[in-house]
């Protein structure tokens, strides 16, 4: 099947923010980010269904995680240093406050929590875990660092009554 694509992602699509927004700068209001995210999600769910929309949000997050790794983080072979860079970047960019709760590199597992998460902190309780984009983002970051496939699943979310988003990451080893 031939795909008609206008905007294959590249870092160039971020643009020159200093040139393009000399007076307004790089920041925007959270309401505008969430307006874009949740209107996209609504339109996609109406057209494709919730499961396919979740798949696409996860894939988009994963693509973003790969791009962040390649363009915003410093090369390192040390997992603790890498996770520290992610914590600093997420705080600096106001994505959330990341805490590493468990890290077992040998076992290929990691548990991260994110306070004040960009996607959902402050939303009403819906009973649904909604940080699918974040799942993919974390998977992309971990895969870019390790070279191994990871599956990330949100286990706690603001919209299910928790006050942090918690993500469990597991490497996808052969046979598992």
C-alpha positions as protocol buffer text, in pm:
chain_id: "A"
residue {
  index: 1
  type: UNK
  ca { x: 0 y: 0 z: 0 }
}
residue {
  index: 2
  type: UNK
  ca { x: 138 y: 339 z: -98 }
}
residue {
  index: 3
  type: UNK
  ca { x: 119 y: 597 z: 176 }
}
residue {
  index: 4
  type: UNK
  ca { x: 58 y: 962 z: 100 }
}
residue {
  index: 5
  type: UNK
  ca { x: 283 y: 1144 z: 348 }
}
residue {
  index: 6
  type: UNK
  ca { x: 340 y: 1516 z: 376 }
}
residue {
  index: 7
  type: UNK
  ca { x: 542 y: 1528 z: 695 }
}
residue {
  index: 8
  type: UNK
  ca { x: 774 y: 1233 z: 751 }
}
residue {
  index: 9
  type: UNK
  ca { x: 922 y: 1324 z: 1087 }
}
residue {
  index: 10
  type: UNK
  ca { x: 1266 y: 1473 z: 1105 }
}
residue {
  index: 11
  type: UNK
  ca { x: 1420 y: 1697 z: 1367 }
}
residue {
  index: 12
  type: UNK
  ca { x: 1408 y: 1977 z: 1107 }
}
residue {
  index: 13
  type: UNK
  ca { x: 1032 y: 2000 z: 1167 }
}
residue {
  index: 14
  type: UNK
  ca { x: 1109 y: 2141 z: 1512 }
}
residue {
  index: 15
  type: UNK
  ca { x: 1242 y: 2444 z: 1328 }
}
residue {
  index: 16
  type: UNK
  ca { x: 1453 y: 2733 z: 1447 }
}
residue {
  index: 17
  type: UNK
  ca { x: 1252 y: 2843 z: 1749 }
}
residue {
  index: 18
  type: UNK
  ca { x: 1471 y: 3144 z: 1827 }
}
residue {
  index: 19
  type: UNK
  ca { x: 1420 y: 3280 z: 1476 }
}
residue {
  index: 20
  type: UNK
  ca { x: 1054 y: 3182 z: 1447 }
}
residue {
  index: 21
  type: UNK
  ca { x: 943 y: 3307 z: 1790 }
}
residue {
  index: 22
  type: UNK
  ca { x: 1176 y: 3593 z: 1885 }
}
residue {
  index: 23
  type: UNK
  ca { x: 920 y: 3761 z: 2111 }
}
residue {
  index: 24
  type: UNK
  ca { x: 708 y: 3470 z: 2239 }
}
residue {
  index: 25
  type: UNK
  ca { x: 993 y: 3226 z: 2297 }
}
residue {
  index: 26
  type: UNK
  ca { x: 986 y: 2848 z: 2332 }
}
residue {
  index: 27
  type: UNK
  ca { x: 715 y: 2810 z: 2596 }
}
residue {
  index: 28
  type: UNK
  ca { x: 339 y: 2789 z: 2562 }
}
residue {
  index: 29
  type: UNK
  ca { x: 49 y: 2732 z: 2797 }
}
residue {
  index: 30
  type: UNK
  ca { x: -35 y: 2379 z: 2907 }
}
residue {
  index: 31
  type: UNK
  ca { x: -396 y: 2428 z: 2800 }
}
residue {
  index: 32
  type: UNK
  ca { x: -287 y: 2463 z: 2437 }
}
residue {
  index: 33
  type: UNK
  ca { x: -77 y: 2145 z: 2450 }
}
residue {
  index: 34
  type: UNK
  ca { x: -363 y: 1947 z: 2603 }
}
residue {
  index: 35
  type: UNK
  ca { x: -615 y: 2099 z: 2364 }
}
residue {
  index: 36
  type: UNK
  ca { x: -405 y: 1972 z: 2073 }
}
residue {
  index: 37
  type: UNK
  ca { x: -344 y: 1629 z: 2232 }
}
residue {
  index: 38
  type: UNK
  ca { x: -702 y: 1555 z: 2331 }
}
residue {
  index: 39
  type: UNK
  ca { x: -866 y: 1692 z: 2016 }
}
residue {
  index: 40
  type: UNK
  ca { x: -627 y: 1474 z: 1811 }
}
residue {
  index: 41
  type: UNK
  ca { x: -718 y: 1178 z: 2031 }
}
residue {
  index: 42
  type: UNK
  ca { x: -1092 y: 1242 z: 2000 }
}
residue {
  index: 43
  type: UNK
  ca { x: -1087 y: 1278 z: 1621 }
}
residue {
  index: 44
  type: UNK
  ca { x: -865 y: 971 z: 1584 }
}
residue {
  index: 45
  type: UNK
  ca { x: -1083 y: 761 z: 1815 }
}
residue {
  index: 46
  type: UNK
  ca { x: -1393 y: 857 z: 1618 }
}
residue {
  index: 47
  type: UNK
  ca { x: -1224 y: 759 z: 1291 }
}
residue {
  index: 48
  type: UNK
  ca { x: -1013 y: 462 z: 1401 }
}
residue {
  index: 49
  type: UNK
  ca { x: -1133 y: 342 z: 1742 }
}
residue {
  index: 50
  type: UNK
  ca { x: -965 y: 363 z: 2080 }
}
residue {
  index: 51
  type: UNK
  ca { x: -730 y: 64 z: 2037 }
}
residue {
  index: 52
  type: UNK
  ca { x: -583 y: 188 z: 1707 }
}
residue {
  index: 53
  type: UNK
  ca { x: -553 y: 540 z: 1849 }
}
residue {
  index: 54
  type: UNK
  ca { x: -358 y: 404 z: 2145 }
}
residue {
  index: 55
  type: UNK
  ca { x: -128 y: 216 z: 1907 }
}
residue {
  index: 56
  type: UNK
  ca { x: -63 y: 536 z: 1712 }
}
residue {
  index: 57
  type: UNK
  ca { x: -3 y: 748 z: 2022 }
}
residue {
  index: 58
  type: UNK
  ca { x: 242 y: 483 z: 2153 }
}
residue {
  index: 59
  type: UNK
  ca { x: 423 y: 476 z: 1816 }
}
residue {
  index: 60
  type: UNK
  ca { x: 439 y: 858 z: 1805 }
}
residue {
  index: 61
  type: UNK
  ca { x: 579 y: 867 z: 2159 }
}
residue {
  index: 62
  type: UNK
  ca { x: 838 y: 607 z: 2064 }
}
residue {
  index: 63
  type: UNK
  ca { x: 944 y: 815 z: 1763 }
}
residue {
  index: 64
  type: UNK
  ca { x: 973 y: 1119 z: 1990 }
}
residue {
  index: 65
  type: UNK
  ca { x: 1181 y: 921 z: 2243 }
}
residue {
  index: 66
  type: UNK
  ca { x: 1423 y: 820 z: 1967 }
}
residue {
  index: 67
  type: UNK
  ca { x: 1449 y: 1182 z: 1850 }
}
residue {
  index: 68
  type: UNK
  ca { x: 1504 y: 1314 z: 2203 }
}
residue {
  index: 69
  type: UNK
  ca { x: 1780 y: 1057 z: 2253 }
}
residue {
  index: 70
  type: UNK
  ca { x: 1948 y: 1160 z: 1927 }
}
residue {
  index: 71
  type: UNK
  ca { x: 1913 y: 1537 z: 1962 }
}
residue {
  index: 72
  type: UNK
  ca { x: 1880 y: 1639 z: 2327 }
}
residue {
  index: 73
  type: UNK
  ca { x: 2077 y: 1388 z: 2534 }
}
residue {
  index: 74
  type: UNK
  ca { x: 2452 y: 1342 z: 2561 }
}
residue {
  index: 75
  type: UNK
  ca { x: 2606 y: 1008 z: 2462 }
}
residue {
  index: 76
  type: UNK
  ca { x: 2686 y: 783 z: 2757 }
}
residue {
  index: 77
  type: UNK
  ca { x: 2717 y: 412 z: 2831 }
}
residue {
  index: 78
  type: UNK
  ca { x: 2611 y: 457 z: 3194 }
}
residue {
  index: 79
  type: UNK
  ca { x: 2241 y: 391 z: 3265 }
}
residue {
  index: 80
  type: UNK
  ca { x: 2236 y: 601 z: 3583 }
}
residue {
  index: 81
  type: UNK
  ca { x: 2387 y: 896 z: 3399 }
}
residue {
  index: 82
  type: UNK
  ca { x: 2139 y: 851 z: 3113 }
}
residue {
  index: 83
  type: UNK
  ca { x: 1842 y: 840 z: 3351 }
}
residue {
  index: 84
  type: UNK
  ca { x: 1980 y: 1151 z: 3524 }
}
residue {
  index: 85
  type: UNK
  ca { x: 1986 y: 1331 z: 3190 }
}
residue {
  index: 86
  type: UNK
  ca { x: 1624 y: 1233 z: 3129 }
}
residue {
  index: 87
  type: UNK
  ca { x: 1526 y: 1357 z: 3476 }
}
residue {
  index: 88
  type: UNK
  ca { x: 1698 y: 1691 z: 3415 }
}
residue {
  index: 89
  type: UNK
  ca { x: 1555 y: 1732 z: 3063 }
}
residue {
  index: 90
  type: UNK
  ca { x: 1199 y: 1651 z: 3170 }
}
residue {
  index: 91
  type: UNK
  ca { x: 1223 y: 1899 z: 3456 }
}
residue {
  index: 92
  type: UNK
  ca { x: 1382 y: 2169 z: 3240 }
}
residue {
  index: 93
  type: UNK
  ca { x: 1124 y: 2123 z: 2963 }
}
residue {
  index: 94
  type: UNK
  ca { x: 844 y: 2101 z: 3221 }
}
residue {
  index: 95
  type: UNK
  ca { x: 731 y: 1756 z: 3104 }
}
residue {
  index: 96
  type: UNK
  ca { x: 727 y: 1620 z: 3460 }
}
residue {
  index: 97
  type: UNK
  ca { x: 934 y: 1526 z: 3761 }
}
residue {
  index: 98
  type: UNK
  ca { x: 1084 y: 1183 z: 3693 }
}
residue {
  index: 99
  type: UNK
  ca { x: 1186 y: 946 z: 3969 }
}
residue {
  index: 100
  type: UNK
  ca { x: 1358 y: 614 z: 3915 }
}
residue {
  index: 101
  type: UNK
  ca { x: 1190 y: 371 z: 4153 }
}
residue {
  index: 102
  type: UNK
  ca { x: 1354 y: 48 z: 4036 }
}
residue {
  index: 103
  type: UNK
  ca { x: 1630 y: -27 z: 3790 }
}
residue {
  index: 104
  type: UNK
  ca { x: 1748 y: -378 z: 3713 }
}
residue {
  index: 105
  type: UNK
  ca { x: 1963 y: -349 z: 3400 }
}
residue {
  index: 106
  type: UNK
  ca { x: 2058 y: -717 z: 3408 }
}
residue {
  index: 107
  type: UNK
  ca { x: 1693 y: -820 z: 3426 }
}
residue {
  index: 108
  type: UNK
  ca { x: 1587 y: -559 z: 3171 }
}
residue {
  index: 109
  type: UNK
  ca { x: 1330 y: -392 z: 3396 }
}
residue {
  index: 110
  type: UNK
  ca { x: 1275 y: -37 z: 3511 }
}
residue {
  index: 111
  type: UNK
  ca { x: 1002 y: 144 z: 3704 }
}
residue {
  index: 112
  type: UNK
  ca { x: 972 y: 521 z: 3665 }
}
residue {
  index: 113
  type: UNK
  ca { x: 722 y: 760 z: 3817 }
}
residue {
  index: 114
  type: UNK
  ca { x: 637 y: 1102 z: 3678 }
}
residue {
  index: 115
  type: UNK
  ca { x: 488 y: 1369 z: 3903 }
}
residue {
  index: 116
  type: UNK
  ca { x: 312 y: 1669 z: 3750 }
}
residue {
  index: 117
  type: UNK
  ca { x: 292 y: 1480 z: 3421 }
}
residue {
  index: 118
  type: UNK
  ca { x: 236 y: 1702 z: 3118 }
}
residue {
  index: 119
  type: UNK
  ca { x: -38 y: 1479 z: 2980 }
}
residue {
  index: 120
  type: UNK
  ca { x: -267 y: 1418 z: 3273 }
}
residue {
  index: 121
  type: UNK
  ca { x: -186 y: 1578 z: 3610 }
}
residue {
  index: 122
  type: UNK
  ca { x: -496 y: 1762 z: 3725 }
}
residue {
  index: 123
  type: UNK
  ca { x: -741 y: 1584 z: 3493 }
}
residue {
  index: 124
  type: UNK
  ca { x: -1064 y: 1445 z: 3634 }
}
residue {
  index: 125
  type: UNK
  ca { x: -1071 y: 1080 z: 3730 }
}
residue {
  index: 126
  type: UNK
  ca { x: -1196 y: 875 z: 3434 }
}
residue {
  index: 127
  type: UNK
  ca { x: -1091 y: 527 z: 3539 }
}
residue {
  index: 128
  type: UNK
  ca { x: -874 y: 508 z: 3225 }
}
residue {
  index: 129
  type: UNK
  ca { x: -496 y: 518 z: 3209 }
}
residue {
  index: 130
  type: UNK
  ca { x: -430 y: 771 z: 2935 }
}
residue {
  index: 131
  type: UNK
  ca { x: -57 y: 828 z: 2912 }
}
residue {
  index: 132
  type: UNK
  ca { x: -7 y: 608 z: 2607 }
}
residue {
  index: 133
  type: UNK
  ca { x: 216 y: 866 z: 2440 }
}
residue {
  index: 134
  type: UNK
  ca { x: 439 y: 868 z: 2750 }
}
residue {
  index: 135
  type: UNK
  ca { x: 461 y: 487 z: 2738 }
}
residue {
  index: 136
  type: UNK
  ca { x: 597 y: 508 z: 2386 }
}
residue {
  index: 137
  type: UNK
  ca { x: 826 y: 798 z: 2473 }
}
residue {
  index: 138
  type: UNK
  ca { x: 990 y: 601 z: 2754 }
}
residue {
  index: 139
  type: UNK
  ca { x: 1017 y: 292 z: 2531 }
}
residue {
  index: 140
  type: UNK
  ca { x: 1189 y: 498 z: 2261 }
}
residue {
  index: 141
  type: UNK
  ca { x: 1435 y: 647 z: 2507 }
}
residue {
  index: 142
  type: UNK
  ca { x: 1523 y: 307 z: 2656 }
}
residue {
  index: 143
  type: UNK
  ca { x: 1551 y: 137 z: 2318 }
}
residue {
  index: 144
  type: UNK
  ca { x: 1775 y: 412 z: 2183 }
}
residue {
  index: 145
  type: UNK
  ca { x: 2003 y: 379 z: 2487 }
}
residue {
  index: 146
  type: UNK
  ca { x: 2020 y: -1 z: 2507 }
}
residue {
  index: 147
  type: UNK
  ca { x: 1964 y: -112 z: 2150 }
}
residue {
  index: 148
  type: UNK
  ca { x: 1703 y: -358 z: 2284 }
}
residue {
  index: 149
  type: UNK
  ca { x: 1326 y: -349 z: 2234 }
}
residue {
  index: 150
  type: UNK
  ca { x: 1124 y: -248 z: 2540 }
}
residue {
  index: 151
  type: UNK
  ca { x: 757 y: -264 z: 2625 }
}
residue {
  index: 152
  type: UNK
  ca { x: 638 y: 10 z: 2861 }
}
residue {
  index: 153
  type: UNK
  ca { x: 306 y: -2 z: 3042 }
}
residue {
  index: 154
  type: UNK
  ca { x: 150 y: 261 z: 3266 }
}
residue {
  index: 155
  type: UNK
  ca { x: 37 y: 103 z: 3593 }
}
residue {
  index: 156
  type: UNK
  ca { x: -71 y: 417 z: 3784 }
}
residue {
  index: 157
  type: UNK
  ca { x: -219 y: 735 z: 3639 }
}
residue {
  index: 158
  type: UNK
  ca { x: -365 y: 1061 z: 3768 }
}
residue {
  index: 159
  type: UNK
  ca { x: -686 y: 988 z: 3579 }
}
residue {
  index: 160
  type: UNK
  ca { x: -733 y: 662 z: 3770 }
}
residue {
  index: 161
  type: UNK
  ca { x: -698 y: 834 z: 4106 }
}
residue {
  index: 162
  type: UNK
  ca { x: -322 y: 815 z: 4157 }
}
residue {
  index: 163
  type: UNK
  ca { x: -122 y: 1132 z: 4199 }
}
residue {
  index: 164
  type: UNK
  ca { x: 176 y: 1018 z: 3992 }
}
residue {
  index: 165
  type: UNK
  ca { x: 204 y: 830 z: 3668 }
}
residue {
  index: 166
  type: UNK
  ca { x: 404 y: 511 z: 3710 }
}
residue {
  index: 167
  type: UNK
  ca { x: 550 y: 318 z: 3423 }
}
residue {
  index: 168
  type: UNK
  ca { x: 693 y: -35 z: 3417 }
}
residue {
  index: 169
  type: UNK
  ca { x: 943 y: -105 z: 3142 }
}
residue {
  index: 170
  type: UNK
  ca { x: 1056 y: -454 z: 3043 }
}
residue {
  index: 171
  type: UNK
  ca { x: 1296 y: -554 z: 2772 }
}
residue {
  index: 172
  type: UNK
  ca { x: 1143 y: -776 z: 2508 }
}
residue {
  index: 173
  type: UNK
  ca { x: 1385 y: -1067 z: 2515 }
}
residue {
  index: 174
  type: UNK
  ca { x: 1354 y: -1352 z: 2271 }
}
residue {
  index: 175
  type: UNK
  ca { x: 1104 y: -1606 z: 2389 }
}
residue {
  index: 176
  type: UNK
  ca { x: 921 y: -1372 z: 2628 }
}
